[in-house]
């Protein structure tokens, strides 16, 4: 077994990041029938795959001569890494970049039995087939050249990761702002329902309001304002002065919310848009409806 230096470990990590990007982008692009630059960062690297492959190689080192133990070590190590990274990203960004909730035998959508089984086989394939030519290629590179190449890759990937990390935080903030607007509009609708004294059937429908998309909610509010306006025109004395003042205030807030909603959608820069485009399986349990609406807006802009 070769003992690697820090530079060599970094080069191996970056190599697997690139190979993981090739595999994942090809897989998603074939399913989508169009090229998808898969991953958290914009460059052709997937740090999760690099971390997973490097970790799988390390945990399997003591069992290189035992295929079964290599398989078990890969299953446990890769699954643990996938779970930890998934929880951290979900906690930081309120968005999941992969979600196994619809698969059988999953745990909180972060890991599932099928992926665990696959990780084990990938560990055997990587240690027995892939890693040896990668190691031979790396050892054939003169140490000084390997050092320069690794240094350049480190600067590039670190910068790309920093920009992507900021974009993910900004996307989370946009979702939070849009969600607050949606919640304010829902409260406004409930208040308008009280003002126009809706019947029991409409009250039953009102319980579903949190499942409405913002476009549907906006249309619903517009209809209520139109109904109130018609009532005032037909019966000028239908509402007392303080209620009329409240209606006017609600209308002004509605206009402000609609403007803010439009601005929030347009706040996304190219990094944030690409993050959504490059991860078509992204979901958000916290901002489920809001995120789907934002995702649809981005996809419509690029004609998908």
N, C-alpha and C positions, 0 to 999 in steps of 0.2 A: 504493500500500500504506500502510495506516495504522500509525503507530508507537504502540504501546500503552504505557501507564504500568504500573508494578508492580501497582497496584490493578486495572487493567483485565485484566492477565494473570491475576490471581487469580480475578477474576469469570468469565473465560472458562473457566479450569480447573474451577471449581465448577459451572459450567453443564454442561460435558461430563461431569463426575462424575455429575450428576443425570440427564442424558439416558442415560448408560451404564447407570445403575441401572434406569431405566425399561425400556430394551431388554432387559437381562439378566434382570430379574425377570419380565418378561412372557414371555420365551422359556422360562425354567425353569418358571414357573407353568403355562404351557400344556402343557408336556411332563409335568409332575407332576399336572396336573388339580387343583391347589390353589395358593393364593397362597404364594409363596416370597419372602421379603424378602432378596434375593440380595446377597451381598457380605461383605467382611471386617469392615466396621463396621456398626452397627445402623441408623444413619440412612440416608435415601434417597440415598446417594452411593457411587459406586464409584471410588476414587482411581486404580485401574489404568486405567480407561477415560479419566478426566480427564487423566492423565499421557500416555496413548497418543495421545489426540486432540490435545492441546497440542503434543506432540512431533512428531506427523505434520504438523501445520500448519507448525511451525517448519522442519522438514527439507525441506518441499516449497516453501517460500517462494521459493527461487532458481529454481524450475522451474514457476512458476505458469502460464506460457504454453506449457508442453510437457507434454501429458497422459502420455506414456510415461515421461518422467523423474519426473514426480510419482508415478506408480504405482510405479516402482522405488524411489524414495526412501521411500515409505510402507511398502513390503514390508520393506526393510532396517531402517529405523528402528523400526517397531513390533515386528518379530520380535526385534530386539536387546533392546528394552525388556522384552518378555515373557520372554525367556530370563533376563535379569539378575534381574528381580523374582522369577521362579520359583525360581531357584537360591538367592537370598537368603532367601526365605520357607521353603523346604525346609530350609535349613541352620539357620535360627533356630528353627523350630517343629517340625521333623521331620514335617511334614504338608504335603501338596500340595493347594492349593485348586483346581487344575485339573490334569488328567493326560491327555496325548495318547499314552500308551504303546500303546493299542490301535489307533491310527490308523497308516496307512502313511506311510513317509518321515518319521518323527518322530526327534527327537534327545533322548534321555534323558527323554522324556515331557514336556519343558518347552515345546517348540515342534514344529510339524509343517508340512509343505508346504501342506496345505489352508488352515490358518490364515494362513500367509504370503501366499498368493494372495488370500484374503479381505481381509487388511489393506490390500493395495494398492488394491483397488476401494473400500474404505471411505475411504481417503485421498482419492481422486478425488471421491467423493460428498460428503465432508465439506468439502473446499476449494471445490468448485464449487456446492454446493447448501445445505448446512447452515450453514456459517460466516457467510455474508453476512447472513442475517436475524438471527443471534445478534449479530453486530457492530453492525447497525443498531439493534437493541433496546438494546444496552449503551450506545451513543453517545447514545441518546435520554434516558437517565437523567441527571439533574443530577449533577455530580461529587460534591457533598457527600452526596447520598443514596446514590450508588453506593459511596462510601467507608464509610458507616455499615453498609450491607447487607453489604458484603464483610468488614468487621471482625467483625460478628456471626457470619457464616458461618465465618470463620476460627476464632473461639473455639469454636463448636459442633463443627466437624469435628475440630479438634485434640483437644478433650476426648474426643470419641467414639473417635477413633483411639487415644488413650492407653489408654482402658479396654479397647478391643478388643485392643490389643497385649499388655496384661497378661493378658487372658483367654487369648490364644493361648499365651503362655508357661506359664500355669497348666495349660492343657490338655496341653501337652507334658509337664509334670511329672507329671500324673496318669497319662498313658500310660506314662511311664518307671517309676513306682511299680508300676502293674499288671503291666508286663512283668517287673519283678524278682520279683514274687510268682509269676508264671507260671513263670519259670525255676527258682525255688526248688521249686515243686511238681513240676516235671519231674525235678529232681535227686532229690527225695524218692521219686518213682515208680520211678526207676531203682534206688534203694537198696532199696526194698520188693521189687522184682523179684528182686534178689539174695537177699534174706532168704527169700523163699518159693520160691526155686529154680525159676523159670519155665522152660518147655521151649523148644525151638528155634523153634517156630512163634510163640510169644508174643514171643520176642526179635526176630523179624522184624517184627512189628507195632510193637514199641517204637521202631523207627527212624522211624516216622511221628508220634511224639508231639509234635514241635514244630509240627505242622500242626493239632493239636487246639485247639479253643477252650477257654477256662478252665472253662466249664460241663462240657464233656466230660472234661477233665482231672480236675476235682473228683470227678465220678462214678467215673472210673477209679480214683482214689485210695481213694474210699470202698469200692469193691468189693474192693480189695486188703486194706484194714484188716478188712473183714468176713471175707475168706478166712483171714487170719491168726488172727482171733478164733475162728473155727470150728475151725481146726487146734488151737489151744490148748485149747479145750473138749474136743475129742475125744482129744487126746494132750497131756496136761498137761506132759509132759517133752520136747515137740518142740523147744523152744528153750531154750538155756542162759540163765542169769540176766542176763548182760551184753547178750544180744540182746533179751531182754524189756525191759530198761531202755531200749535204743535204740528199740524199737518204741513204748514209752510216750512217749519224747521226740519221736519223729516224729509221733505222734498229737497231742501238744500243739501242735507247730509247725503241723500241718495245721489245727487249729481256729483258731489265730492268723491264719494266712494267709487262711482263709475270711472271718474277721471283717474283716481289712484290705481284702480284695477288695471286700466289701460297702461298706465306708466310702469307698473310693476312687471307686466308682461314684456315691455320693451326694454327693461333694465338689463336683461340677460346679455352679456358680452359673448364673443365667439367661443371663449373657453367654456362657459357655462352651457351654451347651446350644443357645442361639440360633446360635452360630457353626457348630455341627454341622448344625442344622436348615436354616440358610440357605445351606449349601454342600453339597448332597446328593452332589456328585461328589468330595468330599474323599477322599483316600487317604493312607496312610502306608506307605512302603516299609520303614521301620525297625520300625514296630510294626503290621505288616499285620493279623495275626489279632486282636491286642489292640484295635486301633482299630475293627475291624469289630464286635467284641463290644460295645464302648462305644457305638458308633453305633447298634446295634440296641436297646440299653437305652434310649437317649434317644428313639428313634423309637417304641418301645413305650409309653413314658410319655405321649406325645402322641397315641397311637392311629394311628400311620402304619405 
